[in-house]
Amino acid sequence: MKIAFIGGGNMATALIGGLIKQGTPAGYLYAVDPVAETRDRLEKTFRIVTGEAASGKLADYDAIVIAVKPQTLKEAATAVRPFIVERQLVISIAAGVRSTDVARWLGDHARIVRAMPNTPALVGLGVTGLLASPTVNHDGRMLAEQVLEAVGEVVWCNNEAEIDSITALSGSGPAYVFYFMEALATAAQNLGFPPEEARRLAVGTFTGAAQLAAQSEESLSLLRERVTSKGGTTAAAIASFMESGIAEAIVKGTSAARQRAYEMGEEFGQG
């Protein structure tokens, strides 16, 4: 499995590191990035070969992962277009931009998988939504899984609307968690704890609760109820959260993220 990356940012770095950790030889990986500092970092960290711009070298790889921001995806795909070959799988990592637009920019290339990972991929605990074009066969889907499972779990989607929803849930979700963690750390400081200890309390609480949920087969609501004794301290906090409509606000915010993913597809998929 030989993989080339277009873009050497955080997500490409996470994937390259994950693949090497799982046993992919460094010589089977290649990264293209116009920034010399980025190329130097990748070469020193992973001992891989890099290039400044797309070239005929890309034809040597089984899959090309385009890991750039949505607003630069068209430019990146256009640069890659002269060098891809029919057998190659192209994996696009860009929120909102639809597979049909990527395929068009690549000269109607048939083998496209759209991927939406999240930032916990940086520590090997990501969740990635995947959507394959109808012309991607079983082997192509398995190849996409191999690449993205190097940094965590994968979930297959059936259509563009589903992967936009994944974008709003797990793609953006870490920011929601960090937002709540920030609030909990602020509460700890308000109760007299110094900032460092407040952060440790907030992060430790979330880490422990997340591990408990991951290792339990019980529903999330039941896990919450087990901590919430009637008339106790947790019940007082939950009642306050409910009065403030926090759950409803989270659902509403996620819907706003889902709508923005659709809008980004419209905005950046032009031309």
MIKOL-354515 format. One line per 4 residues: for each residue x, y, z of N, C-alpha, C, O. Coordinates in steps of 0.001 Angstrom, whole numbers, padded with zeros to 6 digits. Example, Ala and Ser with C-alpha at 12.3 -4.5 7.8 and 13.67 -1.06 7.14 Angstrom:
BEGIN
013190 -005690 007800 012300 -004500 007800 013200 -003300 007800 014236 -003319 008465  012850 -002250 007080 013670 -001060 007140 012900 000030 007870 013409 001138 008039 .
//
This chain:
BEGIN
000848 -001196 000000 000000 000000 000000 000883 001245 000000 001479 001589 001021  000965 001916 -001142 001771 003123 -001274 000843 004335 -001351 -000059 004394 -002187  001085 005307 -000454 000164 006423 -000308 000903 007745 -000491 001959 007963 000104  000340 008622 -001319 000878 009975 -001492 -000083 010976 -000868 -001301 010818 -000943 .
000474 011988 -000262 -000329 013028 000390 -000100 014369 -000298 001034 014762 -000570  -001196 015057 -000571 -001133 016418 -001082 -001507 017323 000080 -002672 017387 000472  -000529 018017 000627 -000708 018787 001850 -000060 018058 003012 -000260 016858 003197  000715 018789 003790 001443 018160 004893 001081 018716 006253 001919 018748 007154 .
-000160 019157 006412 -000613 019739 007675 -000904 018703 008747 -000424 017571 008687  -001707 019115 009737 -001965 018260 010902 -002570 016912 010544 -002143 015886 011074  -003567 016897 009647 -004235 015632 009357 -003330 014700 008567 -003299 013497 008826  -002593 015248 007604 -001635 014414 006873 -000567 013878 007826 -000173 012716 007735 .
-000105 014729 008735 000899 014301 009715 000365 013165 010576 001072 012193 010839  -000893 013290 011017 -001502 012244 011836 -001600 010936 011065 -001295 009874 011609  -002020 010999 009810 -002178 009792 008995 -000835 009144 008691 -000701 007923 008766  000153 009954 008350 001479 009406 008069 002035 008714 009316 002559 007603 009239 .
001913 009383 010458 002397 008786 011707 001661 007509 012051 002272 006535 012491  000327 007507 011850 -000475 006318 012141 -000131 005159 011236 -000046 004018 011692  000070 005435 009953 000413 004377 008999 001775 003765 009315 001945 002547 009262  002736 004615 009641 004070 004108 009987 004002 003283 011264 004643 002236 011360 .
003237 003740 012238 003088 003010 013494 002478 001630 013258 002797 000677 013968  001595 001526 012255 000957 000249 011949 001818 -000636 011037 001425 -001755 010707  002982 -000138 010633 003892 -000988 009872 004127 -000620 008428 004884 -001301 007736  003493 000450 007950 003750 000871 006575 005164 001431 006480 005504 002337 007241 .
005998 000928 005579 007367 001450 005458 007357 002923 005046 006532 003342 004234  008272 003696 005610 008363 005117 005273 008577 005316 003777 008137 006317 003211  009251 004364 003139 009506 004462 001707 008259 004318 000855 008289 004610 -000340  007163 003874 001453 005905 003727 000726 005033 004979 000832 003924 005013 000299 .
005531 005999 001515 004757 007220 001734 005474 008409 001107 006703 008467 001063  004676 009352 000626 005225 010517 -000073 004302 011698 000213 003083 011531 000249  004863 012882 000415 004046 014064 000706 004479 015235 -000151 005670 015478 -000345  003490 015958 -000662 003725 017157 -001458 003228 018361 -000674 002073 018386 -000249 .
004075 019352 -000479 003671 020586 000195 004580 021714 -000289 005793 021527 -000391  004009 022882 -000587 004826 023978 -001116 005703 024655 -000072 006618 025402 -000419  005431 024397 001209 006165 025066 002288 007378 024245 002685 007247 023095 003105  008557 024834 002554 009803 024115 002822 009889 023633 004266 010376 022532 004526 .
009417 024454 005210 009476 024073 006624 008626 022833 006897 008999 021970 007692  007486 022761 006228 006609 021601 006402 007275 020347 005847 007263 019298 006491  007848 020453 004672 008533 019304 004074 009695 018853 004952 009902 017656 005152  010446 019806 005471 011589 019486 006323 011138 018757 007592 011780 017806 008038 .
010019 019222 008162 009497 018577 009380 009086 017134 009090 009404 016234 009867  008387 016909 007988 007946 015559 007644 009123 014631 007368 009122 013471 007778  010119 015151 006672 011295 014337 006357 012053 013938 007622 012473 012790 007766  012224 014893 008535 012975 014620 009758 012198 013729 010726 012771 012867 011391 .
010880 013952 010795 010063 013194 011747 009825 011764 011292 009920 010832 012090  009513 011584 010003 009077 010277 009516 010043 009619 008521 009849 008462 008150  011071 010342 008090 012027 009805 007116 011366 009464 005787 011754 008505 005119  010355 010263 005405 009694 010043 004126 010250 011006 003078 010906 011993 003412 .
009982 010709 001817 010354 011591 000718 009240 012614 000521 008062 012280 000640  009605 013851 000222 008611 014896 -000019 008922 015607 -001326 010010 015470 -001886  007937 016373 -001800 008116 017174 -002999 007437 018507 -002848 006498 018653 -002065  007915 019489 -003604 007359 020842 -003514 006055 020985 -004272 005206 021792 -003894 .
005882 020209 -005345 004691 020331 -006195 004348 018971 -006796 005190 018077 -006877  003095 018839 -007213 002646 017602 -007852 003477 017332 -009094 003854 018250 -009823  003758 016046 -009323 004581 015667 -010477 004231 014254 -010912 003349 013619 -010334  004913 013772 -011916 004676 012423 -012414 004966 011343 -011396 004544 010201 -011575 .
005677 011679 -010331 005972 010720 -009264 004693 010182 -008628 004686 009072 -008096  003608 010960 -008678 002343 010544 -008052 001799 009257 -008661 001082 008515 -007990  002123 008985 -009908 001602 007794 -010584 002085 006499 -009952 001537 005432 -010232  003108 006577 -009098 003667 005377 -008474 002846 004888 -007275 003136 003827 -006722 .
001818 005656 -006869 001136 005363 -005604 -000265 004800 -005819 -000936 005106 -006805  -000687 003963 -004863 -002005 003326 -004952 -003135 004296 -004633 -004225 004203 -005196  -002865 005224 -003728 -003884 006196 -003326 -003243 007556 -003153 -002081 007669 -002763  -004016 008584 -003449 -003589 009965 -003231 -004568 010591 -002242 -005772 010648 -002493 .
-004041 011053 -001129 -004862 011701 -000106 -004683 013203 -000249 -003592 013730 -000031  -005763 013893 -000619 -005702 015356 -000729 -006169 015933 000604 -007362 015968 000905  -005194 016383 001393 -005474 016841 002759 -005221 018339 002850 -004228 018789 003423  -006151 019105 002267 -006042 020567 002273 -007367 021161 002723 -008358 020444 002859 .
-007388 022454 002950 -008613 023130 003382 -009604 023219 002222 -009197 023227 001061  -010914 023286 002532 -011926 023309 001462 -011705 024403 000430 -011927 024187 -000762  -011266 025586 000881 -011123 026703 -000040 -009947 026546 -001008 -009859 027270 -002000  -009041 025601 -000721 -007904 025374 -001638 -007973 024014 -002319 -007042 023625 -003023 .
-009065 023290 -002117 -009167 021943 -002677 -009195 021959 -004199 -008554 021123 -004836  -009921 022889 -004785 -009984 022950 -006249 -008598 023173 -006833 -008219 022519 -007805  -007846 024086 -006252 -006484 024364 -006728 -005601 023127 -006609 -004838 022810 -007522  -005709 022428 -005477 -004892 021231 -005270 -005264 020132 -006258 -004390 019486 -006836 .
-006572 019923 -006450 -007029 018885 -007371 -006612 019195 -008808 -006226 018299 -009558  -006693 020458 -009179 -006302 020863 -010527 -004812 020617 -010769 -004401 020242 -011867  -004010 020836 -009721 -002568 020600 -009842 -002247 019112 -009967 -001286 018730 -010634  -003061 018277 -009320 -002844 016828 -009328 -003336 016197 -010637 -002795 015189 -011091 .
-004344 016787 -011221 -005057 016197 -012370 -004155 015649 -013474 -004430 014551 -013958  -003103 016334 -013901 -002300 015795 -015015 -001524 014524 -014672 -001016 013848 -015566  -001429 014197 -013380 -000516 013133 -012970 -001202 011883 -012408 -000528 010885 -012154  -002520 011914 -012209 -003186 010738 -011668 -003478 009743 -012786 -003575 010106 -013958 .
-003615 008481 -012390 -003943 007438 -013352 -005237 006755 -012924 -005651 006842 -011768  -005856 006084 -013866 -007209 005560 -013668 -007331 004631 -012475 -008356 004649 -011793  -006312 003813 -012199 -006407 002816 -011141 -006353 003407 -009735 -006734 002743 -008771  -005884 004646 -009609 -005636 005217 -008282 -006918 005627 -007557 -007881 006102 -008160 .
-006890 005425 -006247 -007949 005920 -005381 -007558 007314 -004912 -006419 007539 -004504  -008495 008243 -004970 -008260 009590 -004449 -009148 009791 -003232 -010368 009654 -003317  -008535 010117 -002100 -009260 010366 -000855 -009199 011857 -000575 -008119 012429 -000424  -010368 012480 -000509 -010451 013921 -000267 -010814 014186 001184 -011823 013689 001684 .
-009974 014981 001862 -010257 015354 003247 -010511 016856 003272 -009586 017653 003431  -011778 017229 003113 -012144 018650 003119 -013628 018749 003443 -014461 018156 002757  -013951 019488 004474 -015343 019597 004905 -016212 020206 003818 -015851 021208 003202  -017373 019580 003589 -018388 020163 002728 -018254 019882 001251 -019271 019719 000576 .
-017048 019816 000715 -016866 019718 -000739 -017255 018329 -001227 -016728 017326 -000746  -018170 018275 -002176 -018760 017018 -002618 -017855 016227 -003546 -017011 016771 -004257  -018067 014928 -003506 -017248 014013 -004308 -017360 014318 -005793 -016377 014207 -006525  -018547 014701 -006242 -018746 014978 -007673 -017907 016165 -008127 -017413 016183 -009255 .
-017742 017164 -007249 -016918 018316 -007606 -015441 017929 -007643 -014709 018353 -008538  -015001 017123 -006673 -013612 016653 -006682 -013340 015857 -007947 -012314 016042 -008601  -014265 014973 -008287 -014103 014157 -009490 -014006 015031 -010737 -013188 014772 -011618  -014833 016053 -010808 -014822 016951 -011974 -013489 017686 -012084 -012925 017793 -013173 .
-012987 018192 -010958 -011695 018898 -010981 -010546 017976 -011361 -009511 018427 -011851  -010737 016675 -011130 -009709 015685 -011465 -009924 015088 -012855 -009367 014038 -013175  -010729 015754 -013676 -010961 015247 -015030 -011899 014071 -015059 -011690 013130 -015824  -012955 014107 -014218 -013945 013030 -014106 -013321 011711 -013656 -013696 010636 -014125 .
-012377 011813 -012750 -011767 010620 -012161 -012837 009842 -011394 -013620 010431 -010648  -012871 008529 -011576 -013987 007726 -011055 -013816 007273 -009607 -014808 007085 -008904  -012589 007096 -009154 -012353 006458 -007849 -012106 007517 -006771 -010966 007873 -006471  -013208 008008 -006199 -013141 009068 -005193 -013762 008591 -003887 -014851 008018 -003886 .
-013075 008823 -002782 -013650 008625 -001452 -013532 009946 -000704 -012449 010521 -000587  -014653 010405 -000210 -014664 011613 000617 -014526 011198 002086 -015234 010304 002548  -013619 011845 002813 -013364 011478 004211 -013524 012697 005118 -013141 013809 004757  -014099 012468 006309 -014209 013535 007297 -013703 013034 008637 -014482 012537 009450 .
-012386 013162 008877 -011825 012769 010176 -011998 013899 011192 -012519 014964 010861  -011562 013664 012420 -011566 014731 013417 -010214 014815 014114 -009365 013942 013933  -010013 015849 014899 -008680 016116 015455 -008163 015062 016437 -006944 014953 016568  -008994 014276 017140 -008412 013204 017945 -007615 012192 017130 -006927 011343 017696 .
-007703 012276 015810 -006832 011461 014955 -005368 011734 015265 -004515 010873 015049  -005074 012923 015769 -003694 013284 016095 -003119 012406 017192 -001900 012281 017308  -003988 011789 018006 -003530 010877 019060 -004044 009459 018819 -004082 008639 019737  -004442 009178 017567 -004877 007832 017208 -006259 007462 017680 -006608 006281 017697 .
-007070 008459 018073 -008409 008187 018599 -009488 008902 017788 -010513 009320 018326  -009240 009033 016499 -010186 009732 015646 -011408 008902 015292 -011445 007685 015474  -012409 009611 014778 -013575 008983 014153 -013726 009638 012792 -013816 010862 012698  -013755 008837 011738 -013794 009360 010375 -015026 008860 009638 -015303 007660 009611 .
-015754 009781 009046 -016835 009410 008142 -016272 009226 006746 -015450 010024 006295  -016713 008171 006052 -016238 007887 004694 -017425 007758 003744 -018456 007183 004094  -017265 008295 002549 -018276 008154 001500 -017582 007818 000193 -016750 008586 -000289  -017922 006676 -000379 -017306 006239 -001636 -018206 006574 -002818 -019428 006451 -002736 .
-017595 006994 -003907 -018337 007155 -005161 -018857 005788 -005598 -018250 004766 -005278  -019974 005758 -006325 -020554 004471 -006740 -019584 003592 -007531 -019721 002369 -007534  -018615 004201 -008194 -017681 003439 -009020 -016484 002890 -008241 -015628 002221 -008820  -016414 003164 -006935 -015335 002616 -006110 -015698 001191 -005712 -016748 000967 -005110 .
-014850 000235 -006038 -015150 -001168 -005745 -014774 -001537 -004309 -014334 -000693 -003529  -014955 -002800 -003984 -014675 -003288 -002625 -013223 -003042 -002235 -012936 -002599 -001123  -012312 -003332 -003157 -010894 -003134 -002852 -010585 -001670 -002558 -009782 -001360 -001678  -011226 -000780 -003296 -011027 000641 -003058 -011539 001069 -001694 -010900 001864 -001005 .
-012693 000542 -001304 -013238 000862 000010 -012327 000326 001119 -012112 000991 002132  -011804 -000868 000916 -010909 -001443 001921 -009612 -000634 002033 -009066 -000480 003126  -009125 -000123 000905 -007920 000694 000926 -008166 001984 001705 -007330 002404 002505  -009315 002607 001465 -009659 003826 002208 -009753 003538 003701 -009291 004332 004521 .
-010351 002405 004052 -010439 002017 005464 -009046 001849 006069 -008787 002323 007176  -008152 001178 005347 -006800 000960 005848 -006103 002284 006171 -005435 002418 007196  -006274 003247 005282 -005615 004539 005480 -006190 005257 006700 -005436 005719 007556  -007509 005355 006785 -008119 006144 007865 -008162 005412 009191 -008167 006051 010243 .
-008194 004072 009168 -008168 003334 010430 -006801 003420 011109 -006646 002992 012253  -005826 003965 010415 -004513 004190 011038 -004604 005229 012142 -003705 005328 012976  -005697 006014 012156 -005835 007052 013188 -007136 006916 013989 -007536 007860 014671  -007798 005760 013916 -009011 005577 014709 -010085 004774 013989 -009786 003949 013126 .
-011329 005023 014352 -012471 004293 013808 -012984 004953 012534 -012775 006145 012311  -013665 004157 011695 -014309 004711 010501 -015778 004320 010483 -016168 003261 010975  -016583 005208 009902 -018017 004975 009727 -018346 005279 008271 -018072 006377 007788  -018936 004306 007567 -019304 004531 006163 -020642 005241 006056 -021591 004919 006770 .
-020705 006203 005164 -021935 006948 004895 -022514 006512 003558 -021805 005993 002695  -023815 006731 003402 -024501 006306 002182 -024659 007421 001161 -024894 007150 -000017  -024534 008675 001597 -024732 009800 000681 -024053 011055 001233 -023539 011062 002352  -024063 012109 000426 -023402 013360 000815 -024046 013980 002053 -023352 014559 002889 .
-025363 013862 002174 -026045 014437 003338 -025563 013785 004631 -025403 014458 005650  -025330 012468 004586 -024865 011770 005791 -023464 012210 006192 -023188 012389 007378  -022576 012387 005216 -021217 012769 005598 -021178 014231 006047 -020313 014602 006840  -022094 015066 005559 -022215 016423 006093 -022673 016370 007549 -022250 017183 008370 .
-023538 015410 007860 -023984 015246 009242 -022834 014752 010129 -022689 015198 011267  -022012 013823 009599 -020828 013371 010329 -019895 014556 010604 -019300 014658 011677  -019780 015439 009622 -018954 016639 009784 -019431 017456 010976 -018625 017940 011771  -020745 017604 011095 -021315 018402 012186 -021224 017702 013531 -021162 018362 014568 .
-021215 016374 013530 -021205 015611 014782 -019776 015331 015243 -019277 015996 016150  -019120 014361 014630 -017780 013996 015096 -016695 014905 014540 -015671 015113 015192  -016903 015455 013335 -015896 016342 012770 -015715 017600 013607 -014596 017959 013972  -016821 018265 013908 -016782 019471 014732 -016888 019155 016217 -016577 019998 017058 .
-017324 017944 016540 -017629 017577 017917 -016531 017820 018945 -016839 018250 020057  -015247 017563 018621 -014213 017836 019622 -014239 019277 020123 -013962 019530 021295  -014571 020226 019239 -014653 021624 019679 -015777 021813 020697 -015649 022609 021628  -016887 021073 020515 -017979 021173 021492 -017505 020665 022852 -017804 021256 023890 .
-016764 019563 022826 -016245 018987 024066 -015265 019954 024732 -015331 020174 025941  -014360 020528 023943 -013402 021481 024503 -014125 022703 025082 -013704 023263 026094  -015206 023103 024434 -016006 024241 024914 -016569 023945 026305 -016526 024794 027195  -017093 022742 026479 -017628 022341 027783 -016489 022217 028798 -016638 022603 029958 .
-015359 021681 028356 -014205 021565 029242 -013720 022937 029710 -013364 023119 030874  -013713 023906 028777 -013346 025269 029149 -014265 025798 030246 -013809 026400 031218  -015576 025561 030074 -016549 026049 031055 -016333 025385 032406 -016428 026037 033445  -016040 024078 032392 -015819 023363 033651 -014543 023856 034331 -014497 023984 035554 .
-013515 024130 033541 -012280 024669 034107 -012500 026066 034679 -011942 026410 035721  -013313 026866 033999 -013656 028196 034519 -014401 028084 035835 -014145 028841 036771  -015333 027127 035901 -016078 026903 037147 -015124 026517 038276 -015284 026957 039415  -014121 025682 037944 -013153 025271 038961 -012351 026467 039474 -012079 026579 040670 .
-011977 027361 038552 -011244 028553 038970 -012118 029459 039833 -011652 030044 040811  -013374 029564 039461 -014299 030377 040261 -014464 029815 041661 -014789 030547 042595  -014242 028512 041807 -014341 027865 043119 -013001 027888 043865 -012872 027301 044940  -012013 028568 043288 -010771 028781 044012 -009574 027979 043581 -008501 028132 044164 .
-009711 027109 042562 -008573 026310 042111 -007698 027116 041144 -008224 027869 040325  -006393 026971 041227 -005507 027660 040279 -005723 027106 038861 -006195 025980 038705  -005380 027897 037822 -005653 027488 036433 -005124 026108 036061 -005828 025341 035404  -003897 025774 036466 -003324 024488 036101 -004125 023333 036696 -004380 022329 036032 .
-004515 023495 037958 -005277 022437 038612 -006695 022371 038063 -007272 021290 037941  -007259 023542 037730 -008599 023585 037141 -008615 022830 035818 -009547 022075 035541  -007580 023035 035000 -007491 022325 033722 -007365 020826 033938 -008008 020031 033253  -006523 020447 034906 -006326 019021 035175 -007627 018366 035636 -007925 017238 035242 .
-008387 019050 036449 -009676 018520 036913 -010654 018354 035742 -011325 017329 035620  -010721 019379 034886 -011656 019331 033756 -011275 018226 032777 -012124 017428 032378  -009996 018176 032387 -009545 017174 031415 -009670 015769 031991 -010124 014854 031305  -009271 015597 033243 -009362 014284 033872 -010784 013781 033988 -011051 012594 033805 .
-011699 014693 034295 -013109 014310 034398 -013647 013833 033056 -014345 012821 032987  -013322 014564 031982 -013793 014178 030653 -013137 012887 030184 -013798 012024 029607  -011839 012755 030432 -011137 011544 030015 -011719 010315 030702 -011976 009300 030056  -011923 010409 031998 -012478 009279 032743 -013893 008942 032319 -014233 007772 032146 .
-014724 009974 032149 -016117 009737 031744 -016188 009125 030346 -017001 008236 030089  -015325 009610 029442 -015324 009075 028082 -014880 007615 028064 -015455 006804 027338  -013862 007274 028855 -013404 005883 028928 -014479 004986 029533 -014678 003856 029087  -015167 005494 030548 -016252 004723 031164 -017348 004434 030151 -017844 003310 030066 .
-017726 005460 029377 -018759 005271 028352 -018295 004290 027278 -019071 003453 026819  -017023 004398 026880 -016496 003531 025828 -016462 002070 026256 -016643 001175 025430  -016233 001828 027538 -016108 000463 028027 -017421 -000121 028535 -017472 -001284 028936  -018476 000679 028518 -019772 000218 029010 -020740 -000013 027857 -020679 000670 026835 .
-021629 -000978 028031 -022658 -001228 027021 -023970 -000523 027395 -024954 -000613 026661  -023982 000167 028523 -025182 000878 028961 -025371 002163 028164 -024410 002719 027633  -026606 002630 028084 -026893 003856 027351 -026267 005051 028065 -025997 005002 029265  -026044 006114 027317 -025481 007323 027911 -026410 007908 028959 -025955 008413 029986 .
-027714 007842 028703 -028667 008381 029685 -028617 007588 030990 -028725 008163 032072  -028451 006257 030888 -028369 005441 032105 -027084 005740 032871 -027091 005806 034100  -025984 005920 032147 -024736 006274 032807 -024877 007599 033558 -024380 007751 034674  -025559 008550 032930 -025796 009837 033593 -026662 009658 034831 -026388 010240 035881 .
-027713 008844 034701 -028619 008641 035829 -027928 007976 037014 -028284 008226 038165  -026941 007130 036731 -026229 006442 037814 -025432 007423 038680 -025176 007155 039854  -025048 008547 038100 -024300 009554 038852 -025236 010547 039547 -024831 011269 040458  -026494 010567 039098 -027425 011609 039529 -028368 011099 040612 -029477 010651 040322 .
-027920 011171 041848 -028767 010759 042981 -029864 011788 043198 -029620 012993 043134  -031059 011309 043452 -032192 012204 043657 -031931 013144 044829 -031609 012706 045933  -032074 014433 044574 -031871 015421 045614 -030422 015731 045922 -030138 016465 046868  -029486 015180 045135 -028066 015370 045405 -027453 016511 044621 -028147 017287 043965 .
-026129 016596 044705 -025410 017696 044064 -025494 017636 042534 -025688 018655 041872  -025344 016423 041985 -025402 016281 040527 -026781 016630 040008 -026918 017258 038957  -027813 016220 040750 -029184 016535 040350 -029406 018037 040293 -030110 018530 039412  -028806 018768 041231 -028951 020224 041234 -028311 020825 039981 -028870 021736 039368 .
-027135 020310 039604 -026460 020823 038409 -027237 020481 037138 -027412 021335 036268  -027698 019243 037029 -028446 018828 035844 -029726 019638 035703 -030099 020036 034600  -030397 019879 036823 -031623 020686 036790 -031322 022089 036273 -032098 022646 035496  -030194 022660 036703 -029796 023989 036227 -029496 023961 034737 -029886 024871 034005 .
-028790 022898 034277 -028498 022764 032845 -029789 022688 032031 -029914 023317 030981  -030747 021905 032534 -032018 021753 031817 -032782 023067 031771 -033384 023411 030754  -032755 023792 032869 -033448 025083 032918 -032833 026063 031916 -033530 026896 031337  -031515 025949 031722 -030826 026827 030773 -030938 026344 029320 -030506 027034 028397 .
-031516 025159 029127 -031688 024629 027774 -030393 024229 027096 -030253 024382 025882  -029437 023715 027875 -028130 023383 027308 -028221 022265 026267 -027601 022357 025207  -028988 021210 026560 -029111 020106 025597 -029702 020592 024281 -029226 020232 023205  -030739 021409 024376 -031369 021952 023169 -030398 022831 022385 -030390 022820 021154 .
-029572 023601 023121 -028600 024466 022459 -027551 023649 021708 -027113 024050 020629  -027146 022511 022265 -026169 021648 021599 -026761 021074 020318 -026100 021044 019280  -028016 020616 020395 -028685 020082 019210 -028826 021168 018142 -028603 020916 016958  -029194 022368 018568 -029351 023482 017625 -028021 023856 016996 -027950 024122 015796 .
-026962 023876 017805 -025637 024206 017286 -025146 023177 016279 -024534 023530 015271  -025413 021910 016552 -025006 020855 015628 -025752 020988 014299 -025181 020747 013236  -027016 021367 014364 -027787 021599 013136 -027209 022769 012343 -027183 022742 011113  -026746 023796 013058 -026109 024936 012383 -024832 024497 011685 -024539 024949 010578 .
-024065 023612 012333 -022835 023091 011714 -023169 022273 010477 -022480 022366 009460  -024224 021473 010561 -024644 020659 009414 -025050 021551 008237 -024706 021263 007091  -025772 022620 008516 -026173 023546 007464 -024960 024220 006831 -024914 024424 005618  -023977 024566 007669 -022780 025214 007146 -021973 024256 006261 -021373 024685 005275 .
-021957 022970 006603 -021273 021986 005764 -021892 021956 004369 -021180 021891 003368  -023230 022003 004311 -023918 022048 003021 -023556 023325 002261 -023283 023287 001061  -023556 024456 002975 -023245 025724 002331 -021816 025764 001791 -021551 026351 000742  -020896 025127 002528 -019511 025079 002061 -019395 024277 000771 -018602 024610 -000109 .
-020193 023217 000670 -020207 022446 -000562 -020657 023292 -001743 -020104 023189 -002838  -021671 024134 -001514 -022169 025041 -002550 -021127 026102 -002875 -020892 026428 -004038  -020503 026639 -001817 -019573 027751 -001982 -018260 027345 -002648 -017801 028003 -003582  -017665 026267 -002166 -016340 025877 -002649 -016387 024887 -003807 -015353 024577 -004399 .
-017574 024390 -004132 -017686 023423 -005212 -017956 024053 -006557 -018196 023345 -007535  -017922 025377 -006626 -018202 026078 -007876 -017001 025992 -008820 -015861 025809 -008394  -017288 026128 -010081 -016219 026225 -011070 -015683 024915 -011573 -014780 024898 -012409 .
//
